[in-house]
Amino acid sequence: MSAPSWLQDEPEIRALLAAALDRFDQQSGEHRSRATFLSAERYLLSLARADEQADHTWALIEELADAEVLEIRRSRHGALDPDWHNAKLAFVPGAEPVLREWLQRPRAESSLAQWRRAVEEQAHLFPSGHELLLTRRIACPGRNDREVVTALAGLASVRRPATLRQLSKLAFWGDSKVLDDRGELIAALFPDLPVRERPIVVTVHLPERFDGVLFIENQDNYSAAIDGELAAGTELAIVFLHGFRGTAARIRSRQGVRLHYGGPGIDRREQFERWWFGDVAALGPLFFWGDLDFASMQMLKTLRQRFDGITAWRPGYEPMLTELAASGGGNRPTGHRQVDPGSTGCAFADETLLPAVRTLGCWDQERMAD
C-alpha cells in the first residue's frame, strides 16, 4: 500500500504513526498478536483547538481508518463534544509492515534477540548447558553482548571458593554487583563452581519410618505430604525444595546448607545427615515432584547432579498428566525460566513428562486441587 500523498506534509500524523511503531518495538513476543492503542487527543494536539485545522486532521485520521491502517474506537460523549473526544486509535499487528514502509523504518532487532545470538555463538563455552542464559540477559555499560558472554564464560576457570560479589568483580571489569540476584543462573551454568554464599535453609520432615526421600517444590503439597494426605509419600522423608536456589552446588556441603527438621522421626536426623553430606549411601530411592513444566524439569536435571539417581515421582506426576490430557491443554511455557532442558537423564521425565509439556503445555501443582 502506497503512503498517502499528504503524509509528508502532516508531521503530527507522522509522529502518531511513529509512536505506534515505538509501541510495536517494545512488545515482547507473547504480545505481538495484540493491537496497540493510542489516545487521539494525546498524540494529535491540534484536535484540542476544535477548529478548522482540527477537523482537517480528524478527516485524515478517518481516511487512514478507511484504508484499515488503524481503527477508531469512539467513546460516549456529549452532543456538543467533537467526534474525537476520548477516542482511541487502535493499530493492529497487520498494520505494522505498512507503517514501516511508509516511514522507512525497518524493525530493529530486539536487545534480547541480540543477546541470544551472542550466547548461541559462544554456547561451546558453557559445557553444562546455556539454555537458561538465553533468557537472562546481562547488560554492562560500555560492553557489547559478545564481550559480556565471553567474560561470564571465564568463570569456568575459577577453582577457589568465592562469593558472587568476588566473581562479579573478577569477570566484569571490576564491577562487583553484576551477579547480584543471579546465583541461580551461576549455579545452572557452572554446577562445579564453588560459590560461597549464605547457607541455604532446607526444611525436612522425617516420619517414624522412611525408606527414601521425596523432594517437593510446592509449599502447599509439602504441607499436605507432612500432614499424611499423600498416601504414597507417608514412608518417605519429605524435603521442601524452594526454587532453583535449592539445586545449588553447595546444597550438600556442611557450610552451604542449614537443615531444619520436623516430624516424629527426628531422632533419625543424624542418619539422614550422614547421607545428605555424602558419608553413606542413599537411604533408599530418591524422588522429585514439582510443576509439570520446563522449569521443574530443569530443576530435576540439576538435582540429578547433586543427588545421584533421583527421578520424577510417578504418584505425583501421573495424576497431573491425566488432568492435563483431559483439559485439552494447559498453559504454554512462558517466562525467563521456561526453557526446554532437552533431557534430564530420568527416563520417565524424558520419555513422558517433557513430551507432554511440549505438546500440551504446563500444569501447576496447585491445580491438582481444582
VEXSE-998961 format. One record per atom (N, C-alpha, C, O, CB): x, y, z; residue in one letter. Coordinates in steps of 0.02 Angstrom, whole numbers, plus 50000, padded with zeros to 5 digits. Atoms other than C-alpha are relative to their C-alpha. Glycine has a CB too. Layout:
BEGIN
XYZa
...
//
This chain:
BEGIN
500424994150000m
500005000050000m
500445006250000m
500895006950042m
499525000050061m
499614993950005s
500715016749949s
499795004950054s
499215005150075s
499925003249931s
500154994949950a
500835030750076a
499575005449970a
499655007049911a
500645003050030a
500414994550026p
499535044650058p
500455005849977p
500975007150007p
499515002550054p
499604994550027s
500175059249957s
500095005650050s
500585009450046s
499695002749937s
499984994549953w
499825071050102w
500434998550062w
500555003050102w
499305001650022w
499685002049937l
500815061350235l
500625004250015l
500745006050073l
500184992749997l
499394996149989q
502455070950210q
499845007050027q
500275010150059q
500405000549937q
500184993249979d
501515087250244d
499635000150067d
499405005350088d
499575003249947d
500365000449937e
500735081150407e
500454997150055e
500404991350072e
499364995649992e
499525002549950p
502115079950539p
499664997250063p
499924992650094p
500485005550020p
500345002449940e
500855077450679e
499764992849991e
499814988750036e
499415004650017e
500245006850013i
500115061950598i
500594995349991i
500564989550012i
499554999849938i
499405004250005r
501845055450553r
500264998350070r
500484992650081r
500555003749959r
499785001349932a
502305057150737a
499554994950034a
499784990750073a
500015006550041a
500475004949973l
500735047450783l
500184993049975l
500214988350015l
499285001749980l
499835006550029l
501205033150665l
500674997550028l
500764991550039l
500025000449924l
499365001949971a
502985033450732a
499914997550072a
500264992850093a
500495005949998a
500145002249932a
502305031850909a
499714993050001a
499864989050045a
499525004950035a
500275006850004a
501325016550856a
500564995049987a
500564989550017a
499474999649944a
499435004550012l
502925008750788l
500434999350062l
500704993950075l
500425002549941l
499635000549937d
503795012950951d
499684994750046d
500034990850078d
500025006850036d
500355004949958r
502465002851041r
500124992949975r
500234988350014r
499245001650002r
499885006750028f
502674988150922f
500714997750017f
500824991850032f
499905000149924f
499315001849985d
504564988650952d
500074997750073d
500514993650088d
500465005849986d
499955001549928q
504274987551140q
499644993550019q
499754990950074q
499725005750040q
500395005949984q
503114972551131q
500444993850001q
500864992849958q
499434999149952q
499665006449997s
503784955651186s
499664995249951s
499134996649925s
500004997250072s
500265004950048g
503504940251078g
499304997850016g
498894996849971g
500444994149997g
500665002649981e
501984934451178e
499455005249989e
498865003449989e
500004997850072e
500514994850011h
501104951251147h
499975002449928h
499615007149913h
500155005950045h
499964997650069r
501474952750961r
499344999349963r
499265002449911r
500544996349963r
500645000950034s
499704947150915s
499475005050023s
498905004650001s
499754992950010s
500494995349973r
498864961351008r
500065006849967r
500595008949945r
500095000750076r
500014993250027a
498354978450946a
500325004750052a
500335003250112a
499285002349983a
499744994949955t
499184993851019t
499555006149995t
499355008049940t
500745001849984t
500494994649997f
498095008451073f
500345006650018f
500765006950063f
499454998450050f
499764993349985l
498485026951071l
499415004850006l
498915004149970l
500505002549945l
500534995049992s
497425041551130s
500055005249945s
500585008149934s
500055003450070s
500004995250055a
496925052650985a
500195006950024a
500605010349993a
499325000249965a
499894993249976e
496935068651087e
500705000950030e
500965006550030e
499475002050052e
499334999449971r
498595064851171r
500525000849947r
501005004649955r
500154994050043r
499495000050052y
499555062151010y
499855005049943y
500305006749905y
500074993149971y
500184995150051l
498605074350897l
499785006350036l
499185007550046l
499434997349952l
500154994249958l
498715090550993l
499585005249964l
499245009249997l
500645003250023l
500404995150036s
497895100550855s
499264998950010s
498865003549999s
500164999649926s
500715001349988l
496245092150899l
499735004250058l
499135005550061l
499904992750015l
500224996149942a
496195102351060a
499725006849980a
499345009850017a
500565000850049a
500244993450021r
495875118150960r
499284999849976r
498945004949976r
500455002849945r
500695000750024a
494235111350891a
499825005249947a
499275008049947a
499515000650059a
500114995250053d
494405122550739d
500034996449932d
499994990349928d
500525005850003d
499975002950067e
494555120050552e
500594995349992e
500544990249958e
500035005549948e
499415004350003q
496305112750571q
499864993350034q
500084988150010q
500615003450031q
500175006149964a
495645100150697a
499554995549956a
499654989549953a
499655001550066a
500445003950044d
494275094850576d
500394996849943d
500274991149924d
499445004549971d
499585002650055h
495575092850438h
500414994050025h
500454988949991h
500475005649973h
499605005549973t
496695082050549t
499584993750011t
499794988249994t
500335002050067t
500435005849987w
495245070950600w
499764996749936w
499684990649933w
499415002150043w
500205002850064a
494695068850420a
500554995549972a
500414990449941a
499835005649950a
499445004250023l
496435062150379l
500044993550040l
500204988250013l
500665003850005l
500015006049958i
496315050050526i
499454995249976i
499564989249973i
499895001850074i
500545004250025e
494655043850459e
500194996849933e
499984991249918e
499365004049992e
499765002950063e
495485041350290e
500464994150013e
500434989049978e
500385005349958e
499575005649982l
496795030350373l
499594994150026l
499764988350014l
500525002150053l
500445005449976a
495405020650458a
499674996549941a
499604990449942a
499475002950047a
500315003050059d
494545017950289d
500504995449964d
500304990449934d
499755005449952d
499485004050032a
496205011150225a
500224994250044a
500674990450026a
500615004349982a
499875005449952e
496244999250376e
500715000150027e
500994995050046e
499884993349967e
499354999149968v
497895006250438v
499905000450076v
500344998450114v
500355006349973v
500164999649930l
497075009650605l
499244999450008l
498874999649959l
500255006750031l
500715000249984e
495385007950691e
499855005450051e
500235006550097e
499794992950027e
500214994849954i
494465021850779i
499514996950051i
498994994350032i
499665006049963i
500445002549947r
493725016450946r
499705006150035r
500015009050080r
500404995450051r
500334994149971r
492495030150990r
499704998450068r
499524992650081r
499465002649952r
500315000849935s
491825032751166s
499385004450004s
499265008649960s
500505001650057s
500594995849991r
490245040351231r
500215007350012r
500685008650049r
499574997450058r
499864992949988h
490235059251225h
499365004049989h
498885001749958h
500575002649955h
500594995750004g
489025073551237g
499865002449930g
500285001949885g
500075005850046g
500214997650066a
488085081051092a
500455005749975a
500545006549914a
499285002450001a
499584994350019l
489245096251093l
500744998149996l
501155002249975l
499915005650049l
499305002150004d
490855086251104d
500174998049929d
499754995449893d
500134994150049d
499795002050068p
491855083350945p
500044992449994p
500054988950045p
500685003149982p
500025007150013d
491885066150865d
500614996350030d
500564990450047d
499974998749925d
499395003249976w
493655062750926w
500075000250076w
500574997850103w
500605003449969w
499954999449928h
493295066251109h
500094993150032h
499664988750025h
499385003650028h
499835006349965n
494105052151213n
500064994049953n
500024988249975n
499464998550052n
499935005550047a
494345041851055a
500684996750006a
501184999950022a
499895002549927a
499385003850001k
495655028151048k
500144997749928k
499684996049891k
499974993950048k
499795002350067l
496635023650892l
500364993450009l
500874992950042l
500465005349965l
499735006749994a
496975005050877a
500404998249938a
500154998649882a
499444994950013a
499575002350055f
498434998950772f
500104992550008f
500434990250054f
500705003950000f
499955007349996v
498294980350737v
500684997849972v
500975001449932v
499424996649961v
499345002250024p
499884970050706p
500064999849925p
500615000949898p
500144993250027p
499975000350073g
499424968250523g
500185006749968g
500385006949910g
499354997749973g
499834993450027a
499684987050501a
500745001650007a
500985006349975a
499595005450034a
499304998349986e
501474986650562e
500435000249936e
500805005049927e
500294995050048e
499584999650061p
502294982150393p
499855006149957p
500305009149927p
499914993749958p
500184994150040v
501324996050307v
500315006250030v
500605010349994v
499235000749997v
499724994149967l
501855008950435l
500765000349992l
501045005649981l
499825000150074l
499275000150008r
503675003350424r
500205002149929r
500715005549920r
500274993150016r
499844998150069e
503645005250235e
499885007549990e
500295010949959e
499574996049950e
500164992950008w
502815022350244w
500545004550032w
500745009650004w
499325001650030w
499534995849963l
504045029050373l
500734998049988l
501195001050017l
499854999650074l
499325002350015q
505555019650302q
500374998250065q
500935000550078q
500405005449961q
499725001749934r
505875011950473r
499964992450009r
499474989950038r
499615003650057r
500005007349992p
506334993350468p
500034998150074p
500285001850116p
500604996849963p
500025002449931r
506084983250625r
500714998650025r
501094995149993r
499574993850006r
499355001149971a
507614983650737a
500004993550040a
499494991750071a
500205006050046a
499945006149961e
508224967650816e
499985001850074e
500335006450095e
500654996249983e
500074998549929s
507744967450999s
500664998550037s
501074994650013s
499434995950031s
499395001149961s
509084967951133s
500044992750022s
500594989950026s
500015004650061s
499995007049980l
508564950551190l
500204995549943l
500564990649952l
499314997950027l
499815004050058a
508724943651013a
500755000649988a
501084995649971a
499615002349937a
499284999150008q
510474951151001q
500384995950053q
500894992850038q
500195007450005q
499685003849946w
510914943351169w
499994992549985w
500504989149993w
499655001450067w
500065007150015r
510274926351117r
500494997949945r
500784992549948r
499294998249979r
499535001750053r
511314926850959r
500724999650027r
501104995250008r
499965005349943r
499335000149971a
512874931051060a
500114993850042a
500664990950041a
500125006250043a
499955006149959v
512524916651180v
500074993849956v
500494989649968v
499394999350046v
499975005850044e
512214904151039e
500674999649966e
500934994149956e
499445000349948e
499365000150034e
513814909250952e
500564997450045e
501064994850021e
500185007049976e
499485002249953q
514794905051110q
499744994550047q
499994993750102q
500255005950040q
500305005249959a
513744890651175a
500514994850021a
500454991750074a
499434996649963a
499495005149984h
515274879351171h
500395001750063h
500734997450091h
500484999249942h
499644997949940l
515984889351316l
499644997950064l
499904998750119l
500105007550000l
500405002049942f
514614882551431f
499834992649995f
499274990849976f
499355004450005f
500115007250010p
514804863551432p
499434997150042p
499174991850025p
500634996350017p
500565002549959s
513474861451568s
499335002349975s
498815000850005s
500095002250072s
500624997650028g
512174869851459g
499935007550004g
500155010650053g
499414996850035g
500074992750003h
511754887651409h
499275002249994h
499145008149984h
500395002749941h
500704998550014e
509854886651395e
499735005750044e
499405010250019e
499584993850010e
500274994849955l
509454897151549l
500295006849984l
499965011949993l
500154998250073l
499684993750016l
510684910451494l
499665003649942l
499695009749937l
500734998949984l
500344997050058l
509674913351334l
499485005150021l
499355009949984l
499684994649958l
500534995649979t
508324921951434t
500205004650058t
499795008150086t
499394996050020t
499764996049944r
509404930351567r
500555004749977r
501135003749993r
500254995450057r
499504995350027r
510254944851481r
500365003850055r
500055006150103r
499665004949951r
499584996149955i
511684953351573i
500265006049962i
500615005249912i
500584995750030i
499794993950035a
511994971351523a
500555003450040a
500485004550101a
499405004849990a
499454996349969c
513634980151561c
500135006349958c
500305005749899c
500654995650005c
499894993850038p
513814998551510p
500685000149966p
501194998549997p
499935006050046p
499374999650038g
515115000951375g
500254993549972g
500784993349941g
500515002950043g
499785006550026r
515204982451332r
499444997049958r
498854997449976r
500194995350058r
500515003250041n
514324973051194n
499844993150026n
500194990550070n
500224999649927n
500235006549974d
513414956551219d
500534994649994d
500614990550039d
499374997949963d
499495005250009r
514814945951149r
500545000650053r
500784995550079r
500315000549929r
499494999049948e
516064953651270e
499754997650068e
500134994650106e
500205007450004e
500285002049936v
514894950551416v
499974992450006v
500144989550057v
499305003050010v
500055007350000v
514584932251368v
500704996950009v
500784992250047v
499674997549936v
499325002649994t
516454929251348t
500265000950071t
500584996450099t
500475003649951t
499784998749932a
516804937251517a
499674995250049a
499994992650094a
499845007250020a
500355004649956l
515474926651600l
500284993049994l
500374989650045l
499255000049983l
499745006850011a
516154910651523a
500684999050034a
500864993450051a
500074998649926a
499355000549967g
517844914651601g
499964997450071g
500464995250099g
500335006650001g
500085002549931l
517134909751771l
500114992550004l
500214989850059l
499325001750027l
499895007349999a
517334891451719a
500704998350025a
500814992650047a
499894997149930a
499315001449979s
519184892951762s
500115001250074s
500654999750100s
500485004349960s
499934998649928v
518864898051943v
499974993450039v
499534989350027v
499445004950025v
499975006149960r
519334884452066r
499915001250075r
499684996850111r
500664996549988r
500074998549929r
519354893052235r
499305002350017r
498965005349975r
500515005350020r
500664997449980p
517754896452333p
500015007749999p
500495010950020p
499824997550071p
500054992750004a
517174914252303a
499275002050005a
498824998149988a
500315002749934a
500684997449997t
515634924852334t
499795002549932t
500215003449888t
499945005550053t
500244997150062l
514534931452195l
500315006849986l
500475008549929l
499245000550000l
499684993450009r
515254948752225r
500724999349975r
500945003049932r
499995003950067r
499315001150022q
517024942152206q
500034997549928q
500454999749888q
500354995050045q
500035002650069l
516574932552048l
499835005549951l
500115005949897l
499504994449995l
500214994550044s
515724947751975s
500585004949988s
500705006949931s
499405003850031s
499444995450008k
517214958852008k
500554997049956k
500865000549917k
500305001950069k
499505003450040l
518364945951932l
499824999949926l
500245001049883l
500104992950025l
500215001050069a
517344943451774a
499835006549964a
500005007349905a
499404995449997a
500304994350034f
516544960251738f
500365006550013f
500075011450037f
499285000750021f
499604994050001w
517954972851735w
499945004150064w
499895010350063w
499795004249941w
499994996649935g
517924976751920g
499335001750030g
499295004250086g
500395006149994g
500674998549974d
516044978651939d
499774994250043d
499664988750018d
499495001249941d
500155005549953s
515594968452093s
499264998550008s
499084993850043s
500285001750067s
500715000849988k
513704969852080k
499624996749942k
499014995849947k
499695006650015k
500345002750059v
513314962251910v
499644993550015v
499094992349989v
500504998949943v
500295006649987l
512954944951980l
499534999950060l
499294994550079l
500554995150011l
500494999849945d
511864950752125d
499334997249975d
499114998949920d
499915007250027d
500645003250018d
510244940452121d
500064995449940d
499554993749910d
499485005349986d
499915004650056r
510994929151988r
500324993550022r
500634989949982r
500425003349945r
499715006249975g
511534914952099g
499734993849967g
500104989149954g
499894999650074g
500315005850032e
510304902952018e
500294999049930e
500414993449908e
499245000849996e
499725000450068l
510984907051845l
500714997150003l
500884992749964l
500015006949967l
499315002449994i
512784904151901i
500004992650018i
500414988849993i
500395004150052i
500045007149980a
512294887651983a
499824995649940a
500084990149934a
499494998950056a
500195003950058a
511484881751821a
500554999749948a
500654994549917a
499375003049968a
499484999850051l
512924887251708l
500644996450022l
500984993249982l
500165007249982l
499375002749975f
514344881551820f
499864995750063f
500004997950119f
500515005750017f
500195004149942p
513744867151932p
500594998150044p
500494996350102p
499664993849976p
499415001849960d
515534863651990d
500355006050029d
500865005250063d
500484996049958d
499674994049975l
515954881652033l
499855000850075l
499275001050094l
499755006349961l
500114999449928p
516204883452222p
499815007150020p
500255011150037p
500634997850038p
500244993449982v
515144898652259v
499895000350076v
499544996150104v
499345001849962v
500074999249928r
515254904652439r
499445005150014r
499525011150000r
500675002350032r
500574995749987e
513584911652493e
499714998550068e
499964994250105e
499464999249945e
500365001549938r
512394912152639r
499744992949995r
499544990749941r
499425005050012r
500255006950002p
511874894552687p
499274999849976p
498885004349990p
500054996750069p
500685001250022i
510304887952604i
499614996650056i
499844991650084i
499984995849934i
500415003149947v
508914884052728v
499544994949967v
499164996549922v
499585005550038v
500405005550027v
508104867252691v
499574997050056v
499824995650111v
500464994549969v
500465002949952t
506574860552782t
499894992649985t
499754990749928t
499325003849999t
500055007350008v
506494841752811v
499504997250050v
499534998750109v
500714996650009v
500485003549956h
505064831352880h
500194992550001h
500234989349948h
499265001049975h
499815007049993l
505554814252948l
499444996250035l
499304997450094l
500664999450040l
500495004349967p
504174801452981p
500354994850043p
500964994350041p
499544996549947p
499705005149957e
504444787453106e
500384994849960e
500924992649980e
499464996650042e
499675004750045r
504884775752964r
500055003149931r
499565005749905r
499614993249998r
499934997750069f
505584780852796f
500544995949965f
501064994449995f
500165007649997f
499525003950039d
506474771252660d
500165003449934d
500335000149885d
499724993049987d
499844996150059g
506754785152534g
499875007350014g
499665009150069g
499594997749939g
500074992849992v
506684803952507v
499625002949941v
499755001349884v
500705003450007v
500394996650051l
505434814652412l
500125007550006l
499985010550058l
499254998450006l
499914992850004f
505904832452361f
499375003049968f
499175001049913f
500655001949959f
500614996950025i
504354843352338i
500125007549990i
500375010950035i
499404998850048i
499884992950017e
504404860352252e
499475004650029e
499625010250048e
500045000849925e
500564995749982n
502694866952301n
499854999650075n
499814994250104n
499384998049961n
500104999849928q
502374872652481q
499354996850022q
499324993450074q
500035007150024q
500655002949981d
500534867652484d
500044992449999d
499774989150044d
499455002549953d
499955007350004n
500944849952428n
500484997350052n
500404991650076n
500224997949930n
499565002149945y
502374849052552y
499604999650065y
499664994850103y
500595005050008y
500425000049940s
501134853652690s
499534994050000s
499434990750051s
499605006550006s
500455005850005a
499914840452626a
500374993550014a
500104989050045a
499674999849930a
499615006149991a
501284827452625a
500174998850073a
500114993250098a
500655000349959a
499815001049929i
501854830452804i
499384999050044i
499434996650100i
500415006050025i
500625001349964d
500024830152858d
499724993049985d
499184991250010d
499485005349982d
500225006850016g
499884812552786g
499474999449947g
499154994249941g
499764996850061g
500535000150050e
498714817252643e
500224996849935e
499804995649891e
499785007149987e
499755003450060l
499824809252510l
500194992950019l
500744991750045l
500615003849968l
499905006949978a
499674790552539a
500664997149977a
501004993650015a
499434995749977a
499395002950028a
501134786252426a
500635002950031a
501185000350020a
500025001049925a
499414996849972g
502284797752523g
500074999350075g
500505002550105g
500015007249983g
500005000449927t
501934792552702t
500634996950029t
500804998250087t
499404996150024t
499385003149976e
503534782252717e
500615002749964e
501104999149951e
499964992449993e
499434996550031l
504674794752633l
500185006150042l
499735009550068l
499835002049927l
499804993649972a
505694808652710a
499825005449948a
499945004649889a
500775000250018a
500244994950046i
504984824652636i
500445006350007i
500535008950061i
499255001850015i
499574994150002v
506114839052585v
499655005549960v
499445004349903v
500704998449969v
500294994450036f
505394856052539f
500555003549961f
501015006449990f
499645005050049f
499494997250044l
506394862152390l
499725006349968l
499285005949925l
500214994949944l
500294993650023h
506064880652357h
500415003049944h
500925006249957h
499945004950059h
499694996850057g
506584885752182g
500694997349983g
500934992550012g
500055007350012g
499355002150024f
508244884252092f
500545000750053f
501064997450049f
500185004049938f
499504999249947r
509174890052247r
500134993450034r
500704992050055r
499765005350051r
499925006549968g
508874872752318g
500374995049959g
500494989449982g
499344997350016g
499615004650042t
509834864952174t
500735002149994t
501114999249956t
499694999549931t
499314997550004a
511444874752201a
500504994750023a
500334990150060a
500075006450042a
499495004949985a
513074865252215a
500134999350075a
500304993950098a
500655001949964a
499855000249928r
513274869752399r
499464996750042r
499524996350103r
500135006950025r
500565002949963i
511644861152445i
500214994050042i
499884992450092i
499454998049952i
499795006049964r
512614845752505r
500655001150039r
500974996350060r
500094994249952r
499414998649958s
514034854552595s
499785002450068s
499275005850075s
500475005249966s
500194998149932r
514014857152782r
500015007650009r
499655010350051r
500474996750050r
499984992749995q
514474875452759q
499455003449960q
499275009149973q
500685002549978q
500474996850047g
513194878452622g
499274999150015g
498855002149982g
500134997649933g
500715001449988v
511584872152699v
499874999650075v
500314997950115v
499804993449966v
500255000949932r
510594872652861r
499364995949996r
498864998149968r
499885007050036r
500585004550002l
509394858052884l
499585001050062l
499825000450118l
500234992649994l
500474999149946h
507864861552989h
499494994349999h
499204992849947h
499645007049995h
500375006249998y
506884846353047y
499325000750035y
499215005050077y
500404994750034y
500645000949967g
505124841653095g
499794992849990g
500094989149952g
499485004949973g
500265006850008g
504124825653112g
500194995350056g
500674996750093g
500234997249935g
499895004749945p
504074810753230p
500654996149995p
500874993050044p
499444995250003p
499385003850008g
505674803153158g
500625004250008g
501145002549981g
500014996849933g
499444995349995i
506794817553208i
500614996950033i
501174999450025i
499795006150038i
499435003349968d
507864805653311d
500464996649948d
501004994449965d
499754994850050d
499605003050054r
508494798853143r
500365005449959r
500625004049905r
499574995749954r
499704994550038r
509174815753090r
500754998849986r
501005000649934r
499915006650037r
499285001350010e
510984810153115e
500104995349941e
500544996449900e
500324997150063e
499965004650057q
510704795652995q
499855003649935q
500195002549885q
499524994150010q
500194996250060f
509864807352871f
500585004549978f
500745004949919f
499375004350013f
499464995450017e
511294819852880e
500624996449974e
500984998949931e
500195004250060e
499425003850026r
512614806552855r
499904998549927r
500384998749888r
500094993450040r
500125001050072w
511784802552689w
500035006749964w
500365007249912w
499314996749989w
500044993550035w
511444820852644w
500705002749985w
500825005349930w
499615005150043w
499344997250009f
513264825652667f
500494995049970f
501104996149969f
500275002550065f
499605004650039g
513894810452572g
500434995150037g
500894992250009g
500425003849957g
499605004749961d
514584799852713d
499784992749990d
500194988149997d
499965001850074d
500255006850012v
513474784752674v
499585000049937v
499415005349910v
499584997550061v
500415000750060a
512474777952528a
499295002450013a
499095003550071a
500004992749975a
500694997649995a
510694783452492a
499594995550046a
499694989450048a
499685000349931a
500435003649953l
509384778452621l
499464996049964l
499114992049995l
499695004750049l
500525003250040g
508254772352481g
499925004049936g
500345008249921g
499334999550039g
500104996350063p
507544778752315p
499875007450013p
499605009350065p
499414997049962p
500074992749995l
507544797552285l
499525002349945l
499565000249888l
500695003549993l
500514997750047f
506094806652203f
499955007750001f
500115010950051f
499324996850016f
500134992850006f
505674824252143f
499305001049973f
499094997649927f
500525003649955f
500674998350025w
503944831752122w
499935007650000w
499965010850052w
499444996850045w
500104992950008g
503674849152054g
499445001349950g
499044996849938g
500645003549977g
500484998550052d
502614857851924d
500164995849938d
500714993449930d
499995007549983d
499895003450064l
502384849651756l
500165005349949l
499725007549911l
499384995649979l
499794994850046d
503384862251657d
500764999449989d
501094995350020d
499815007150026d
499295000450017f
505104865451584f
500445001950060f
500974998950070f
500155004549941f
499584997749944a
505744874651739a
500114994450050a
500674993450074a
499675006050035a
499935005549953s
505394859851853s
500434994449972s
500804991150008s
499324997450021s
499585005150031m
506174847951729m
500745002150000m
501184997950006m
499774998649928m
499314997649993q
507724859051730q
500254999050071q
500834997450081q
500045007449980q
499825001249930m
507714857951920m
500184992650010m
500684991150043m
499435002150047m
499865007249994l
507634838951908l
500684998449969l
501084994649997l
499454995949966l
499365001250034k
509084839051785k
500595002150044k
501094998550048k
500025003849933k
499464997649957t
510154849351904t
500044995950064t
500594994350087t
499905007450017t
500005004149940l
509624839352057l
500354993349989l
500674990750035l
499284998850024l
499675006450014r
510244823551973r
500765000650002r
501124995650010r
499784997449931r
499284998949991q
511974831351977q
500195000350074q
500764999150092q
500215006549965q
499884999549928r
511794833752166r
499844993450036r
500214991250080r
499595005750031r
500245006149968f
510844817952213f
499944994649947f
499444994249911f
499325001350037f
499975005050053d
511304803452102d
499404995350004d
499234992750057d
500654995950006d
500555004850005g
509834792952044g
499315002750013g
498824999050009g
500124994550046g
500674997249987i
508414804952086i
499584999949937i
499835001249882i
500065007250028i
500455000550058t
506904802651972t
499355003850014t
499205005350072t
499854992749984t
500654996849993a
505234811051941a
499524995250036a
499514989250021a
499715002149931a
500445004149957w
503924804752066w
499364998449963w
498945002849953w
499855003650067w
500585002050039r
502614794951971r
499335001250036r
498875003750004r
500064992649983r
500644998849967p
501234795752105p
499785007349999p
499195008850006p
500024997650071p
500184993050005g
501314814552092g
499875002349929g
499395005949916g
500545004250030g
500044997550069y
501574817151906y
499464996449958y
499174999549914y
500674999249967y
500485003550042e
500424803751835e
499295002950005e
498965003649953e
499974992750020e
500654996549998p
498814812051902p
500015006749964p
499515008749934p
499785001150072p
499954993650036m
499444828551832m
499964998949925m
499645002749889m
500675003550019m
500045001750071l
499694820451662l
499284998649979l
499055000749926l
500454994049984l
500695001750015t
497924813751669t
499575006349995t
499175007049948t
499714995250053t
500394993850000e
497184830751712e
500195004549941e
499755007649910e
500095003750066e
499784995950057l
498244839551580l
499694997449936l
499445001449896l
500774999949995l
500285002850061a
497664827551444a
499255001049997a
498985002549944a
500164992549996a
500734999249999a
495844828651500a
499795007249987a
499255008549960a
499724997750067a
500164992950008s
495904847651498s
500065002349927s
499805007649908s
500445004350044s
499894998050069g
496424847951316g
500625004349991g
500785006449935g
499415003549973g
499404996050005g
497994857751357g
500045005050057g
499545007850077g
500035003749934g
499904995349946g
498744868551494g
500295006549974g
500235008249916g
500454997150052g
499684993750019n
499674885051494n
500624998549958n
500974993649968n
500205004150063n
499405000850039r
501024887151364r
500605002250042r
500545006850082r
499965004049935r
499414998249961p
502794887851437p
500235007149984p
500425008549928p
500574995049987p
499784993150009t
503224906251462t
500435001950060t
500444998450110t
499405004949992t
499604997649944g
504394916251572g
500744998349990g
500924994149950g
499764997050064g
499295000650010h
506284917751592h
500284993250018h
500834991649996h
500355005150039h
499745006549982r
506454900351667r
499714994549957r
499924988749965r
499854998750072r
500335005250039q
505374891051542q
500384998649935q
500155000249881q
499275001949985q
499595002050057v
506744884651428v
500054992350001v
500224989350052v
500735003250003v
500005007350005d
506634866651368d
500704997450017d
501184999249983d
499784997749929d
499335002649982p
508064857251455p
500264994749953p
500834992549960p
499984997350069p
499795005250047g
508114844551314g
499914993150029g
499494989250006g
500735001049980g
500065006449965s
508354829651429s
500245000950071s
500625005550086s
500404994449964s
499814999649930t
508554826551614t
500434994250023t
500784994750074t
499385000450043t
499675006149978g
509284809151623g
499544995250035g
499724989450047g
500575001750044g
500515004349971c
507704802451704c
499554997549944c
499275001549907c
499575003850055c
500375002850056a
506824790551584a
499275002250000a
498995003949948a
500044992450000a
500714998149995f
505064794551647f
499915007349979f
499435008949943f
499744998950071f
500044992950019a
505374813251630a
500135001049926a
499775004949893a
500485004250041a
499804998950069d
506214812051461d
499534996949949d
499424999649895d
500704997449989d
500425003650048e
505034799651380e
499265001650007e
498875000349961e
500104992750007e
500714998849988t
503374805151456t
499845007250018t
499425010449986t
499754995450055t
500184993449974l
503374821651551l
500195005749951l
499775009949934l
500345001250066l
499794994750045l
504394832651434l
499605000049934l
499405005349912l
500744999449985l
500424999950060p
503464826951277p
499305002750012p
499015006049969p
499954993049972p
500674997549984a
501814830851364a
500015007750005a
499555011049980a
499744997050067a
499954992849994v
502394848551407v
500085003249931v
499775008349916v
500595002050045v
499894997250067r
502994851451229r
499364999949958r
499255004449918r
500554996149964r
500615000950041t
501344845351156t
499395003650030t
499025006949994t
499854992749992t
500624997749969l
500014850551283l
500085006250043l
499595009550058l
499714994650041l
499914994249956g
500794864251390g
500164997950071g
500314992150085g
499385004449998g
499805001049930c
501104866051576c
499404998650045c
498835000250028c
500385006250025c
500515001349949w
500144860251729w
500315001150068w
500794997650086w
499704992849993w
499714998449935d
500474867751901d
499764995150054d
499214992350049d
499825007150020d
500205004349945q
500454857652061q
499385002750035q
498964998850058q
500584999450051q
500584997149966e
499194869952134e
499344997949968e
498834997750002e
500065007649999e
500625001650035r
497924864652002r
499754993050015r
499214991049993r
500115000749925r
500225006849983m
497844847052072m
499395000150044m
499034995150049m
500554996250034m
500584999549955a
496534853352194a
499385002549964a
498845002849993a
500165004650058a
500574997350038d
495414860452055d
499464994849989d
498954996249958d
500255002849933d
//
